Amino acid sequence: MNEAWEVLILIGMVLFMAAIFGGYIWASRYVKKRDGQSTEQRDELLQLVASRGWSHTAWVPGGGDRYCGGEPLPGQGTNIPIADQIVGEFRGRAICCFEYNSRGTDVDGPNTVQRSTVFTVASATPVPRMVIKRPRALDKWNARVGALFGGGKVMELGVPEFDEAFRVIANDEEFARNVLTGSLAQFLMSDPRAKEEPLRFQGNDLITWHRGRLRAEQIEQKLNYLCDVLDHQPAQA
């Protein structure tokens, strides 16, 4: 009788371990299928880089430090690694695109890899930090937190159509008003891309980002938008 129970217990343990291992394999394949980069997509990315005369680096330790201070790279960075870094020139401006991968909790469970793609275009003059994006309930709280989300003050431009569509968080309110009082605010209100593309002015960089992998077909679209924004920035700002 004892031997029979031992056999049943052993079989149960084997089945239990097999179920865990099977679940792990399924989850790994699911995440890879959802977030993976196919060979064709990889080739398209590298072909675009070559055709534009840009450079590509697969892994850059510390490459994300410059872009920390808000979504999707919060806080102050120290040796933050980035992947698929692309640098070069576009419409006469220096550009950089890359993937930033972090760990967090979402619908797929704890410690899920969260992939974000970042696009940056360099401006001629460094400016105070300013974020322009769609309004969210926690914006004022995030602004008060400071170091993690970059800090700043939530402000209104005084143009109802603009203030309803966008949230402005600025470290220097005077600078923000100088930038937005004029053609840039009009451009953002009239261009359909603006509501879907968050912006962060920081130092010499204008940044936008989204969740997901870096894809070749997105790069020129995002860079064109960033260059259009800088073209509408008042010279005196």
N, C-alpha and C positions, 0 to 999 in steps of 0.2 A: 504494500500500500504506500509506504513512504517513498519507494523508488518511483512509483507511478506519479506521485505528486511532484517529485523532483524533476521528472521528465516534462510534466506539464508546465511547471514553473520555468524551466529552461526554454521550452518552446515559446512560452509567452514573452520571455525576455528577448529572445531572438526576433520575434515578430515586432515587438515594441521598438527595438533598435532599427529594424529594417524600415519601419514606418517613419521614424525620425530622419533616417538617412535619405529615404525617398522624398520626403517633404523638402529637405534641404536641396536636393538635386532639382526638384521641380521649381522651387523658389529661385534658385540660381539661374536656371534656364529662362524663367519668366522675366526676371530683371534684365538678363542679358538681351533677350528678345526685345524687351520694351525700350531699353536705354542703349543697346549696343550699337556699334558702328560697323556697318557691313564693309566688305572689301571694296565694293563699288563706291560707297560714300567716301571712304578713305582716299581712293584714287581721285575722285572728283575734287576733294579738298586740296590734295597735293598738286593736281593739274592747274587749279586756279592760282595757287601760290606761285608756281613756275611761270605761268603766263603773265602774271603781273610783276614779276621780278621781285617778289617778296621773299622773306626767309621764314622757315618753319622749324621749330624746336619741339620735340615731343614732350619734354619734361624740364621744367625750370624751377628748381628750389629757390625760394625767395622772390620769384617773379611777381607774386601778388601783393607784396608789401606796399608798393606805391599806390595801389588802388583801394586799400582798406579805408574804412571810415563811413561805411553805410552799406546798404544792400548791394550785392550779395556777399560782400567781404566786410563784415562788421569789425568794430574794434580797431586796435592798432596792430598792424601785422609785424611779425618777426619770423622771417624765413618761411613765408607762406608759399607752398608749391602750387604751380599751375601747369596745365597740360595743353598740348597743341597750340603753343604760342606762335602767332603769326605777326610779324612786324614788317613795315614797309612804308610806302607813300601812296596816298590816294587824293586826287584833286588838289595836289600841292601841299598836303598836310601829312604829318607823321601819324601812323595808325598802329594800333595793337589790338589783336583779338585773341581770346584764349578761353579755355574751360577751367572752371574752379569747382572742385568737388569737396563737399563737406558731408558730415554725418549728422543726422537728426532723426526725428520721429515724424512719420506721416502715415498715410493709409496703408502702407506696406509694412509698417511695424517699426520698432526701435532700431537704431543704428543703420537706417536705410541711407545709402549714398544719394545725396541730393546734388544733381549736376546743374550747374549754371554756366551760361555763356556770356562773356563780357566783350563789349566792343568799345574802343576808345579812339578819339581823334584829338590831336594836340592843338591847342590854341597858341597864339603868338605871345600872350601875356598871362601870367598867373593871376587867378582871381579867387576871392573867398568862396568857401563851399556853399553851394545852393542846390537843392533838390526840387525838381518839378515832376509831379506824378499824379496819378488818379487819387482822389481822397480815400483815406481809410480811417476807421474808427480810432485806431491806436496811434495815429500820427502825433498828436500833441503829447501823449505819454512818452512815445519813443524819442521825441525831440528833447524832452526834459531829462531822459536817462543820460544823454551826453556821450560818453566815451564809446559805448557799444554801437549806437546807431548814428553817431556823428554829431549829435547835438544840433543847436540852432533854434530859431524861433519860427513857429508857424505864423504866417502872415497872410493878409489878404491884399490884393492889388487895388480893390475898390471898383473893379469892373465886374458886375454881377455875373455875366456870362462866363468870364474867365474863372472867377472864384468858385463858381458852382462846378466847373469841369476839372479844375486842377488844385492840387495842394502844393503850396510853396513853403519850403523849410529852408531858412537862410541864416547863416552866421553873421551876415552884414546886411541889415535891412536896406540901408541906403544904396548899396551896390545892387541888390535885387530889384529895387524900384527903378534904378537907372537902366538896368538891362531890359526890364519888362515893359517899361513905359515907351511904347513905340512899336516898330514893325514886328519884333519878336513875339509879343503877346498876340498880335493880330494873326501872325503866321500859325502859332500854336492853336488858336481857336478855329482856324480855317482848314488846317491840314489834318486829314483823317488819321494819319500815322501817330499824331501827338498823343491821343488818348490811350494808345496801346504801348507806347515806348517811354518808359521813365527816363528822366535825365538827371545827371549829377555833374555839376560844375565843381571841379576841385583842383586847385593849383593850375597847372597847364593842361589839364585833361578835361574833356567832355565825355561822359560815360553813359552808355545805356546797357541793359542786360535783360535776360529772360531765363526762365528755367528750361533745361534741356541741353542736348548735345550741340556742338558746333557743326553746322552744315554749310557746305560750299554755297548753296543757293541763297543763304541768308546774308552773307557777308557784305556784298556790295549794296544791298538794300539798306542795311543798318548804317553803313558808313555814309551813304548818300544822305540819309536823314540827318545824321550828326553834322555833316558839312553844311547842309541847308540851314540847320539851327545856327551854326556859327556865322553863316553869311548874313543872318538877320540880327546878329548881336550888334548893338550900337557901338560905333568906334570909341566914343567917349567913355564907355563903361570899361 
